[in-house]
Amino acid sequence: MNNKGLRELYLDELKDLYSAENQLVKALPKMAKAASSDELRQGFEDHLEQTKGHVQRLEQVFEMLNETGKGKKCAGMEGLIKEGSEVMGEDFEEATMDAALIGAAQRVEHYEIAAYGTVCEFAQILGESEQESLLRETLQEEKETDEKLTELAKEINSQANDEAGGEEETQDRPRATSSKSTTKKSTRRVA
């Protein structure tokens, strides 16, 4: 049975992840610095340490394969980090910036969850149970990080909404409602 094609794809995906994790090691300190919430900042700092561990696990997998993780740049992570950098350049209020940072971080986590899920399945099919175990450990940590971000978002998104000002929301609401009813009435007349 020839698994050469899948093994090469597996190795390519692992290299992509290795690049992604190393890019993230450089990006997380910037995200932590941009966060105004102490809890969010600490979360980014904690995830930085965890991400360094993900890099080490990937290096273990490469050792088992007698391969190196170098030689590929993850364009997907590069794009996600670029989007996150653009968000950090915006002139948002503190809680709104934190909400934007959480959104950027969750896009990264979802990308990693998908990528680790893929390599875990490849490792299983290829009979690489020890590698699969290491990769599944990272996959679980990525899912837990995503859940923590979701919990943080509940409070921070609410703060961002309050920050925007209840006055603005109250002023806009009647206009939007009357505008909608005018539109509906004029649509009925035209029809």
C-alpha positions as CSV (number, residue, x, y, z in Angstrom):
1,M,0.0,0.0,0.0
2,N,1.5,3.3,-1.1
3,N,0.9,6.2,1.2
4,K,3.6,8.4,-0.2
5,G,1.1,11.1,-1.5
6,L,-0.6,11.4,1.9
7,R,2.6,11.4,3.8
8,E,4.0,14.2,1.6
9,L,0.7,16.2,2.2
10,Y,1.0,15.5,5.9
11,L,4.5,16.8,6.0
12,D,3.5,19.9,4.0
13,E,0.6,20.6,6.3
14,L,2.9,20.2,9.3
15,K,5.4,22.7,7.8
16,D,2.6,25.1,7.2
17,L,1.5,24.8,10.9
18,Y,5.1,25.3,12.0
19,S,5.3,28.5,10.1
20,A,1.9,29.6,11.4
21,E,2.9,29.0,15.0
22,N,6.2,30.8,14.6
23,Q,4.4,33.8,13.1
24,L,2.0,33.8,16.0
25,V,4.9,33.8,18.5
26,K,5.9,37.1,17.0
27,A,2.4,38.5,16.8
28,L,1.0,37.7,20.2
29,P,3.2,40.2,22.2
30,K,1.9,43.0,19.9
31,M,-1.7,41.9,20.6
32,A,-1.0,41.8,24.3
33,K,0.4,45.3,24.2
34,A,-2.6,46.6,22.3
35,A,-5.1,45.1,24.8
36,S,-6.5,47.4,27.5
37,S,-8.3,44.6,29.4
38,D,-5.9,43.0,31.9
39,E,-7.7,39.7,31.5
40,L,-7.3,39.8,27.7
41,R,-3.7,40.9,27.9
42,Q,-3.0,38.1,30.3
43,G,-4.8,35.7,28.0
44,F,-2.6,36.7,25.1
45,E,0.6,36.4,27.3
46,D,-0.5,32.9,28.4
47,H,-1.3,31.8,24.9
48,L,2.1,33.0,23.8
49,E,3.7,30.6,26.2
50,Q,1.3,27.9,25.1
51,T,2.2,28.6,21.4
52,K,5.9,28.2,22.2
53,G,4.9,24.8,23.5
54,H,3.1,24.1,20.2
55,V,6.2,24.9,18.3
56,Q,8.2,22.5,20.5
57,R,5.6,19.7,19.9
58,L,5.8,20.3,16.2
59,E,9.6,20.0,16.4
60,Q,9.2,16.7,18.2
61,V,6.9,15.5,15.3
62,F,9.5,16.6,12.8
63,E,12.2,14.7,14.7
64,M,10.1,11.5,14.6
65,L,9.8,12.0,10.9
66,N,13.5,12.8,10.4
67,E,12.4,16.0,8.8
68,T,12.7,19.8,9.4
69,G,9.9,22.2,9.8
70,K,11.6,24.9,7.8
71,G,11.0,25.7,4.1
72,K,7.4,26.9,4.0
73,K,5.6,30.1,4.8
74,C,2.0,29.9,5.9
75,A,0.2,32.5,3.8
76,G,-3.0,31.9,5.7
77,M,-1.6,32.9,9.0
78,E,0.3,35.8,7.4
79,G,-3.0,37.2,6.1
80,L,-4.7,36.7,9.5
81,I,-1.9,38.5,11.3
82,K,-1.9,41.3,8.7
83,E,-5.6,41.8,9.3
84,G,-5.0,41.8,13.1
85,S,-2.3,44.4,12.6
86,E,-4.6,46.6,10.6
87,V,-7.2,46.4,13.4
88,M,-4.5,47.5,15.9
89,G,-3.9,50.5,13.7
90,E,-7.5,51.7,14.1
91,D,-8.5,54.5,16.4
92,F,-11.0,52.5,18.5
93,E,-11.9,53.1,22.1
94,E,-10.4,50.7,24.6
95,A,-13.2,48.1,24.9
96,T,-13.9,48.3,21.2
97,M,-10.2,47.6,20.4
98,D,-10.3,44.7,22.8
99,A,-13.4,43.4,21.0
100,A,-11.6,43.7,17.6
101,L,-8.6,41.9,19.0
102,I,-10.7,39.1,20.3
103,G,-12.3,38.8,16.8
104,A,-8.8,38.7,15.2
105,A,-7.6,36.1,17.7
106,Q,-10.6,33.9,17.2
107,R,-10.1,33.9,13.4
108,V,-6.5,32.7,14.2
109,E,-7.8,30.0,16.6
110,H,-10.3,28.7,14.1
111,Y,-7.7,28.5,11.4
112,E,-5.4,26.5,13.8
113,I,-8.3,24.3,14.9
114,A,-9.0,23.4,11.3
115,A,-5.3,22.8,10.5
116,Y,-4.6,20.7,13.6
117,G,-7.8,18.7,13.0
118,T,-6.5,17.9,9.5
119,V,-3.0,16.8,10.5
120,C,-4.5,14.7,13.4
121,E,-6.6,12.7,10.9
122,F,-3.6,12.3,8.6
123,A,-1.4,11.1,11.4
124,Q,-4.1,8.6,12.4
125,I,-4.5,7.2,8.9
126,L,-0.7,7.0,8.5
127,G,-0.4,5.0,11.7
128,E,1.6,7.7,13.5
129,S,-0.1,7.3,16.9
130,E,2.6,9.1,18.9
131,Q,2.5,12.1,16.5
132,E,-1.3,12.1,16.5
133,S,-1.3,12.2,20.3
134,L,1.0,15.3,20.4
135,L,-1.0,17.0,17.7
136,R,-4.3,16.3,19.4
137,E,-3.0,17.8,22.6
138,T,-2.3,21.0,20.7
139,L,-5.7,20.8,19.0
140,Q,-7.4,20.6,22.4
141,E,-5.5,23.6,23.7
142,E,-6.5,25.6,20.6
143,K,-10.2,24.7,21.3
144,E,-9.8,25.8,24.9
145,T,-8.3,29.1,23.9
146,D,-11.1,29.7,21.5
147,E,-13.6,29.0,24.4
148,K,-11.8,31.4,26.7
149,L,-11.9,34.1,24.0
150,T,-15.6,33.5,23.6
151,E,-16.2,34.0,27.3
152,L,-14.1,37.1,27.4
153,A,-16.0,38.5,24.4
154,K,-19.3,38.4,26.2
155,E,-18.2,41.0,28.7
156,I,-15.9,43.0,26.5
157,N,-18.4,43.3,23.6
158,S,-21.0,44.6,26.1
159,Q,-18.4,47.1,27.4
160,A,-17.7,48.1,23.8
161,N,-21.4,48.7,23.2
162,D,-21.6,50.8,26.3
163,E,-18.5,52.7,25.2
164,A,-20.1,53.6,22.0
165,G,-22.6,55.4,24.1
166,G,-26.2,54.6,24.9
167,E,-27.1,58.1,23.7
168,E,-25.9,57.4,20.2
169,E,-27.9,54.1,20.1
170,T,-31.1,55.8,21.4
171,Q,-30.7,58.7,18.9
172,D,-30.2,56.3,16.0
173,R,-33.0,53.9,16.9
174,P,-36.0,56.2,16.3
175,R,-34.6,57.4,13.0
176,A,-33.9,53.9,11.8
177,T,-37.4,52.8,12.8
178,S,-39.2,55.7,11.2
179,S,-37.0,55.3,8.1
180,K,-38.0,51.6,7.8
181,S,-41.7,52.3,8.2
182,T,-41.5,55.1,5.6
183,T,-39.8,52.7,3.2
184,K,-42.4,50.0,3.8
185,K,-45.2,52.5,3.2
186,S,-43.7,53.8,0.0
187,T,-43.0,50.3,-1.2
188,R,-46.6,49.4,-0.6
189,R,-47.8,52.5,-2.6
190,V,-45.4,51.6,-5.5
191,A,-46.5,48.0,-5.6
